[in-house]
Amino acid sequence: FSRVAQLHSYRGDESVEWAGRRVDLNGVSKDPSWRMRLIWEAHEINFHAELIALDTLLVQKPAWLEIHRWEREALVSSIWGPPSSAVTVIPDEAIGAPAFHWGSCAQTETPDALALQTLHNFTKVLKRWPDCPEQVVQAAGAADISHSTGDELQALAVQFYVRTFVKHYSRLPVPP
């Protein structure tokens, strides 16, 4: 990495600055919040990369111009929130606690707006995939998703995503 990407070789005694704090290996080993954050980041980055790779495999065509690829990658990255572009595969390190984008869409008094928006963006991506369930395609075309049907739609969309991922990669995807 040091020759190609100009990254330093790993040294266990070196500290780095991340999310506005200085941390070293010893600090990470003693602070459970750092370990939680690193695990969350690893899962998020893997989920983002796997979703983009699967979408590229299923939707993009060799004849597409670069602008079409960027537009599609921006649509996919809208699943994990703004800003959405091809460069937002890596989660924003400036955020405090990571936002949980998946949850119950049918909370009794106050529906989870972030979960509904995430689900709606997810359906917009899935609708172009082969064999996408009709309910998902209809939800993608709707102005928004009703909190009364959100949990059922989320289960259907996730089942379709997992089934499609396993079909093409012969393993389970990393969960977001």
Backbone as CSV, one residue per row, in Angstrom:
resi,resn,N_x,N_y,N_z,CA_x,CA_y,CA_z,C_x,C_y,C_z
1,PHE,0.814,-1.204,0.000,0.000,0.000,0.000,0.854,1.264,0.000
2,SER,1.995,1.212,0.647,2.792,2.440,0.744,3.343,2.862,-0.615
3,ARG,3.629,1.900,-1.487,4.164,2.258,-2.799,3.079,2.720,-3.759
4,VAL,1.889,2.137,-3.680,0.836,2.443,-4.638,-0.065,3.572,-4.146
5,ALA,-0.578,3.439,-2.946,-1.555,4.406,-2.442,-0.943,5.419,-1.481
6,GLN,0.345,5.369,-1.308,1.076,6.252,-0.403,0.535,6.170,1.027
7,LEU,0.141,4.956,1.423,-0.295,4.710,2.789,0.885,4.175,3.589
8,HIS,0.941,4.562,4.835,2.019,4.078,5.694,1.815,2.596,5.986
9,SER,2.910,1.869,6.153,2.810,0.481,6.581,2.286,0.462,8.011
10,TYR,1.631,-0.618,8.384,1.040,-0.735,9.714,2.110,-0.733,10.793
11,ARG,1.852,0.040,11.823,2.693,0.033,13.030,1.746,0.063,14.225
12,GLY,1.865,-0.901,15.113,0.980,-1.014,16.259,1.074,0.143,17.235
13,ASP,2.206,0.841,17.253,2.380,1.943,18.216,1.956,3.302,17.645
14,GLU,1.521,3.320,16.403,1.136,4.580,15.774,-0.309,4.938,16.121
15,SER,-0.548,6.218,16.333,-1.920,6.662,16.590,-2.447,7.381,15.356
16,VAL,-3.767,7.410,15.239,-4.414,8.067,14.112,-5.506,8.977,14.646
17,GLU,-5.904,9.932,13.820,-7.032,10.775,14.181,-8.236,10.307,13.392
18,TRP,-9.329,10.072,14.121,-10.554,9.613,13.481,-11.730,10.188,14.242
19,ALA,-12.664,10.762,13.512,-13.853,11.375,14.101,-13.468,12.423,15.136
20,GLY,-12.383,13.157,14.845,-11.970,14.252,15.707,-11.253,13.830,16.979
21,ARG,-10.904,12.557,17.101,-10.200,12.067,18.290,-8.952,11.309,17.884
22,ARG,-7.944,11.410,18.699,-6.701,10.678,18.475,-6.835,9.323,19.161
23,VAL,-6.475,8.259,18.465,-6.604,6.923,19.040,-5.459,6.041,18.560
24,ASP,-5.039,5.126,19.429,-4.034,4.141,19.049,-4.581,2.755,19.371
25,LEU,-3.821,1.728,19.061,-4.276,0.356,19.250,-4.641,0.094,20.708
26,ASN,-3.851,0.625,21.624,-4.124,0.440,23.050,-5.458,1.093,23.431
27,GLY,-5.715,2.278,22.901,-6.973,2.961,23.190,-8.179,2.201,22.670
28,VAL,-8.048,1.636,21.473,-9.142,0.856,20.899,-9.383,-0.401,21.731
29,SER,-8.319,-1.026,22.205,-8.484,-2.263,22.975,-9.144,-2.014,24.325
30,LYS,-9.051,-0.794,24.854,-9.617,-0.493,26.174,-10.973,0.193,26.112
31,ASP,-11.354,0.718,24.967,-12.581,1.500,24.864,-13.604,0.756,24.004
32,PRO,-14.651,0.193,24.631,-15.644,-0.569,23.857,-16.387,0.276,22.817
33,SER,-16.513,1.583,23.043,-17.216,2.416,22.056,-16.428,2.494,20.752
34,TRP,-15.099,2.489,20.828,-14.289,2.463,19.601,-14.470,1.147,18.863
35,ARG,-14.453,0.042,19.614,-14.627,-1.261,18.962,-16.000,-1.361,18.317
36,MET,-17.043,-0.885,19.014,-18.378,-0.885,18.426,-18.421,-0.085,17.137
37,ARG,-17.781,1.081,17.160,-17.780,1.947,15.975,-17.040,1.290,14.810
38,LEU,-15.910,0.641,15.098,-15.141,-0.034,14.047,-15.928,-1.199,13.441
39,ILE,-16.621,-1.956,14.285,-17.447,-3.055,13.779,-18.585,-2.504,12.921
40,TRP,-19.224,-1.433,13.401,-20.308,-0.823,12.629,-19.784,-0.352,11.280
41,GLU,-18.630,0.334,11.280,-18.049,0.838,10.026,-17.751,-0.307,9.066
42,ALA,-17.177,-1.400,9.586,-16.839,-2.534,8.724,-18.100,-3.128,8.091
43,HIS,-19.151,-3.286,8.890,-20.402,-3.812,8.340,-20.993,-2.863,7.310
44,GLU,-21.040,-1.587,7.616,-21.622,-0.614,6.693,-20.866,-0.571,5.370
45,ILE,-19.538,-0.495,5.444,-18.743,-0.431,4.215,-18.944,-1.695,3.384
46,ASN,-18.970,-2.859,4.038,-19.193,-4.101,3.299,-20.586,-4.153,2.690
47,PHE,-21.605,-3.730,3.446,-22.960,-3.700,2.900,-23.018,-2.781,1.686
48,HIS,-22.447,-1.590,1.805,-22.461,-0.638,0.691,-21.773,-1.226,-0.538
49,ALA,-20.587,-1.786,-0.340,-19.821,-2.327,-1.467,-20.545,-3.512,-2.110
50,GLU,-21.124,-4.390,-1.281,-21.828,-5.552,-1.832,-23.078,-5.137,-2.603
51,LEU,-23.801,-4.173,-2.074,-25.018,-3.713,-2.749,-24.679,-3.060,-4.090
52,ILE,-23.654,-2.227,-4.109,-23.247,-1.594,-5.374,-22.763,-2.645,-6.372
53,ALA,-22.000,-3.628,-5.904,-21.498,-4.674,-6.806,-22.646,-5.492,-7.396
54,LEU,-23.609,-5.866,-6.560,-24.740,-6.652,-7.060,-25.591,-5.829,-8.025
55,ASP,-25.827,-4.574,-7.672,-26.605,-3.724,-8.566,-25.902,-3.552,-9.910
56,THR,-24.606,-3.363,-9.886,-23.826,-3.220,-11.116,-23.943,-4.485,-11.963
57,LEU,-23.836,-5.638,-11.320,-23.947,-6.915,-12.025,-25.313,-7.071,-12.691
58,LEU,-26.377,-6.643,-11.997,-27.735,-6.880,-12.480,-28.263,-5.818,-13.436
59,VAL,-27.798,-4.572,-13.298,-28.440,-3.471,-14.014,-27.551,-2.833,-15.073
60,GLN,-26.311,-2.546,-14.742,-25.478,-1.770,-15.664,-25.108,-2.569,-16.899
61,LYS,-25.017,-1.861,-17.989,-24.682,-2.453,-19.282,-23.317,-1.932,-19.734
62,PRO,-22.562,-2.740,-20.460,-21.246,-2.288,-20.936,-21.313,-1.014,-21.790
63,ALA,-22.428,-0.802,-22.459,-22.552,0.364,-23.341,-22.882,1.653,-22.585
64,TRP,-23.133,1.565,-21.295,-23.475,2.763,-20.525,-22.323,3.757,-20.524
65,LEU,-22.669,5.020,-20.659,-21.677,6.074,-20.492,-21.383,6.244,-19.000
66,GLU,-20.277,6.877,-18.702,-19.887,7.089,-17.305,-20.960,7.834,-16.510
67,ILE,-21.626,8.790,-17.137,-22.660,9.567,-16.446,-23.806,8.670,-16.004
68,HIS,-24.157,7.650,-16.818,-25.220,6.723,-16.443,-24.808,5.881,-15.237
69,ARG,-23.541,5.469,-15.209,-23.033,4.714,-14.056,-23.072,5.576,-12.793
70,TRP,-22.669,6.819,-12.902,-22.681,7.724,-11.744,-24.100,7.946,-11.240
71,GLU,-25.035,8.132,-12.173,-26.433,8.328,-11.768,-26.956,7.108,-11.017
72,ARG,-26.627,5.929,-11.520,-27.089,4.708,-10.862,-26.429,4.559,-9.494
73,GLU,-25.133,4.813,-9.396,-24.438,4.714,-8.111,-24.972,5.736,-7.115
74,ALA,-25.376,6.901,-7.605,-25.989,7.905,-6.727,-27.333,7.408,-6.214
75,LEU,-28.104,6.741,-7.071,-29.378,6.178,-6.636,-29.150,5.108,-5.569
76,VAL,-28.198,4.219,-5.809,-27.900,3.171,-4.828,-27.438,3.792,-3.514
77,SER,-26.554,4.770,-3.580,-26.033,5.363,-2.342,-27.078,6.184,-1.596
78,SER,-28.192,6.504,-2.236,-29.261,7.212,-1.525,-29.858,6.326,-0.436
79,ILE,-29.642,5.028,-0.518,-30.142,4.109,0.511,-29.528,4.447,1.867
80,TRP,-28.255,4.804,1.898,-27.648,5.122,3.194,-27.648,6.607,3.490
81,GLY,-28.391,7.366,2.716,-28.662,8.759,3.063,-27.810,9.770,2.331
82,PRO,-28.187,11.047,2.496,-27.464,12.114,1.803,-26.087,12.333,2.407
83,PRO,-25.167,12.865,1.657,-25.284,13.131,0.232,-25.160,11.826,-0.529
84,SER,-25.850,11.710,-1.644,-25.766,10.470,-2.407,-24.980,10.713,-3.680
85,SER,-23.892,9.990,-3.783,-23.058,10.042,-4.983,-22.210,8.788,-5.015
86,ALA,-21.462,8.639,-6.075,-20.621,7.451,-6.221,-19.536,7.385,-5.159
87,VAL,-19.186,8.504,-4.552,-18.097,8.504,-3.567,-18.577,8.310,-2.141
88,THR,-19.863,8.060,-1.928,-20.349,7.907,-0.560,-20.456,6.448,-0.132
89,VAL,-19.617,5.592,-0.669,-19.577,4.206,-0.211,-19.075,4.164,1.225
90,ILE,-18.112,5.011,1.538,-17.541,5.045,2.886,-18.383,5.958,3.752
91,PRO,-18.879,5.454,4.911,-19.705,6.279,5.784,-18.964,7.519,6.265
92,ASP,-19.706,8.578,6.536,-19.155,9.841,6.996,-18.609,9.692,8.407
93,GLU,-17.322,9.926,8.590,-16.738,9.762,9.918,-17.047,10.926,10.842
94,ALA,-17.582,12.004,10.312,-17.848,13.179,11.135,-19.118,13.028,11.969
95,ILE,-19.921,12.027,11.667,-21.145,11.875,12.439,-20.820,11.351,13.826
96,GLY,-21.658,11.704,14.787,-21.458,11.230,16.148,-21.798,9.756,16.227
97,ALA,-22.999,9.453,16.674,-23.453,8.072,16.707,-24.014,7.720,15.337
98,PRO,-23.658,6.562,14.801,-24.175,6.171,13.493,-25.702,6.094,13.500
99,ALA,-26.309,6.571,12.436,-27.759,6.526,12.315,-28.170,5.125,11.881
100,PHE,-29.176,4.586,12.529,-29.673,3.263,12.167,-30.806,3.449,11.173
101,HIS,-30.564,3.074,9.936,-31.509,3.329,8.854,-32.584,2.259,8.712
102,TRP,-32.417,1.132,9.364,-33.372,0.038,9.237,-34.056,-0.143,10.575
103,GLY,-35.342,-0.226,10.564,-36.071,-0.415,11.809,-37.529,-0.640,11.524
104,SER,-38.310,-0.569,12.587,-39.741,-0.757,12.426,-40.337,0.442,11.707
105,CYS,-41.079,0.168,10.675,-41.737,1.236,9.920,-43.125,1.527,10.475
106,ALA,-43.619,0.669,11.354,-44.997,0.784,11.826,-45.079,1.056,13.320
107,GLN,-44.256,1.946,13.811,-44.372,2.306,15.220,-45.749,2.901,15.440
108,THR,-46.336,2.623,16.567,-47.740,2.954,16.772,-48.056,4.438,16.684
109,GLU,-47.336,5.285,17.408,-47.697,6.706,17.409,-46.895,7.531,16.418
110,THR,-45.600,7.275,16.338,-44.746,8.048,15.439,-43.982,7.099,14.535
111,PRO,-44.328,7.019,13.264,-43.581,6.132,12.374,-42.128,6.599,12.250
112,ASP,-41.223,5.656,12.078,-39.809,5.955,11.948,-39.555,6.490,10.534
113,ALA,-39.455,7.809,10.414,-39.320,8.452,9.099,-38.044,8.007,8.382
114,LEU,-36.943,7.831,9.124,-35.691,7.409,8.497,-35.820,6.000,7.937
115,ALA,-36.462,5.098,8.667,-36.662,3.731,8.173,-37.541,3.729,6.927
116,LEU,-38.580,4.547,6.915,-39.464,4.618,5.736,-38.727,5.176,4.524
117,GLN,-37.914,6.219,4.713,-37.158,6.796,3.603,-36.111,5.817,3.082
118,THR,-35.423,5.130,3.996,-34.436,4.125,3.600,-35.101,3.025,2.779
119,LEU,-36.244,2.547,3.256,-36.976,1.501,2.548,-37.424,1.983,1.171
120,HIS,-37.914,3.204,1.090,-38.364,3.737,-0.202,-37.194,3.813,-1.189
121,ASN,-36.050,4.302,-0.728,-34.861,4.368,-1.592,-34.405,2.964,-2.012
122,PHE,-34.504,2.017,-1.081,-34.136,0.629,-1.361,-35.032,0.055,-2.461
123,THR,-36.340,0.320,-2.383,-37.262,-0.204,-3.399,-36.981,0.407,-4.774
124,LYS,-36.544,1.676,-4.798,-36.221,2.327,-6.077,-35.046,1.634,-6.769
125,VAL,-34.119,1.107,-5.985,-32.984,0.374,-6.553,-33.433,-1.016,-7.007
126,LEU,-34.166,-1.712,-6.141,-34.557,-3.092,-6.434,-35.493,-3.229,-7.628
127,LYS,-36.284,-2.188,-7.920,-37.299,-2.315,-8.975,-36.703,-2.629,-10.347
128,ARG,-35.449,-2.302,-10.588,-34.815,-2.579,-11.892,-34.200,-3.979,-11.946
129,TRP,-34.176,-4.689,-10.826,-33.565,-6.013,-10.798,-34.516,-7.051,-11.385
130,PRO,-33.975,-8.058,-12.061,-34.825,-9.121,-12.612,-35.641,-9.816,-11.516
131,ASP,-36.883,-10.132,-11.827,-37.787,-10.864,-10.930,-38.150,-10.111,-9.658
132,CYS,-38.067,-8.796,-9.691,-38.437,-8.000,-8.516,-39.930,-8.175,-8.237
133,PRO,-40.290,-8.441,-6.973,-41.717,-8.616,-6.644,-42.535,-7.366,-6.991
134,GLU,-43.748,-7.585,-7.468,-44.618,-6.491,-7.904,-44.872,-5.476,-6.794
135,GLN,-45.027,-5.925,-5.545,-45.256,-5.000,-4.432,-44.076,-4.030,-4.275
136,VAL,-42.881,-4.516,-4.479,-41.688,-3.665,-4.363,-41.662,-2.656,-5.506
137,VAL,-41.981,-3.101,-6.722,-42.014,-2.204,-7.878,-43.056,-1.104,-7.663
138,GLN,-44.239,-1.469,-7.173,-45.289,-0.480,-6.912,-44.861,0.513,-5.837
139,ALA,-44.219,0.019,-4.792,-43.770,0.906,-3.711,-42.727,1.884,-4.217
140,ALA,-41.869,1.436,-5.120,-40.826,2.305,-5.665,-41.420,3.463,-6.443
141,GLY,-42.544,3.226,-7.109,-43.186,4.260,-7.904,-44.093,5.176,-7.110
142,ALA,-44.384,4.819,-5.870,-45.272,5.633,-5.033,-44.534,6.871,-4.522
143,ALA,-45.301,7.878,-4.144,-44.703,9.106,-3.594,-43.997,8.828,-2.274
144,ASP,-44.574,7.962,-1.473,-43.948,7.548,-0.223,-44.528,6.201,0.184
145,ILE,-44.030,5.660,1.303,-44.482,4.359,1.777,-45.277,4.559,3.058
146,SER,-46.405,3.906,3.123,-47.267,3.990,4.293,-46.636,3.239,5.460
147,HIS,-46.697,3.834,6.647,-46.122,3.147,7.800,-46.909,1.887,8.155
148,SER,-48.161,1.785,7.736,-48.962,0.593,8.044,-48.510,-0.627,7.233
149,THR,-47.940,-0.418,6.048,-47.473,-1.535,5.220,-45.948,-1.618,5.165
150,GLY,-45.267,-0.717,5.849,-43.812,-0.639,5.762,-43.081,-1.878,6.213
151,ASP,-43.477,-2.451,7.349,-42.766,-3.630,7.855,-42.908,-4.826,6.924
152,GLU,-44.110,-5.029,6.378,-44.341,-6.131,5.437,-43.517,-5.923,4.160
153,LEU,-43.503,-4.697,3.669,-42.734,-4.380,2.462,-41.237,-4.529,2.721
154,GLN,-40.790,-4.093,3.885,-39.371,-4.225,4.223,-38.967,-5.696,4.248
155,ALA,-39.784,-6.554,4.853,-39.486,-7.989,4.897,-39.411,-8.566,3.480
156,LEU,-40.345,-8.187,2.633,-40.365,-8.670,1.247,-39.126,-8.194,0.486
157,ALA,-38.781,-6.918,0.619,-37.623,-6.355,-0.093,-36.326,-7.002,0.377
158,VAL,-36.185,-7.194,1.679,-34.958,-7.801,2.211,-34.853,-9.259,1.775
159,GLN,-35.972,-9.991,1.808,-35.953,-11.382,1.339,-35.523,-11.454,-0.126
160,PHE,-36.049,-10.555,-0.941,-35.677,-10.521,-2.352,-34.188,-10.191,-2.515
161,TYR,-33.708,-9.211,-1.767,-32.289,-8.839,-1.833,-31.403,-10.026,-1.453
162,VAL,-31.700,-10.676,-0.335,-30.876,-11.795,0.136,-30.922,-12.943,-0.866
163,ARG,-32.115,-13.289,-1.346,-32.260,-14.376,-2.321,-31.452,-14.074,-3.599
164,THR,-31.519,-12.841,-4.067,-30.795,-12.448,-5.277,-29.295,-12.476,-5.038
165,PHE,-28.871,-11.995,-3.888,-27.437,-11.991,-3.558,-26.901,-13.429,-3.514
166,VAL,-27.608,-14.308,-2.821,-27.175,-15.706,-2.704,-27.128,-16.374,-4.085
167,LYS,-28.103,-16.069,-4.923,-28.151,-16.642,-6.274,-26.892,-16.302,-7.073
168,HIS,-26.380,-15.083,-6.909,-25.245,-14.650,-7.722,-23.888,-14.843,-7.057
169,TYR,-23.845,-14.854,-5.728,-22.555,-14.944,-5.034,-22.401,-16.196,-4.176
170,SER,-23.435,-17.014,-4.089,-23.399,-18.293,-3.350,-22.980,-18.125,-1.885
171,ARG,-23.375,-17.037,-1.284,-23.159,-16.806,0.151,-24.134,-15.734,0.600
172,LEU,-24.300,-15.618,1.911,-25.184,-14.594,2.439,-24.510,-13.227,2.374
173,PRO,-25.288,-12.169,2.197,-24.698,-10.825,2.202,-24.415,-10.355,3.631
174,VAL,-23.581,-9.341,3.739,-23.338,-8.702,5.029,-24.575,-7.882,5.367
175,PRO,-25.107,-8.011,6.577,-26.295,-7.218,6.924,-25.922,-5.769,7.185
176,PRO,-26.827,-4.844,6.827,-26.541,-3.434,7.125,-26.666,-3.178,8.624
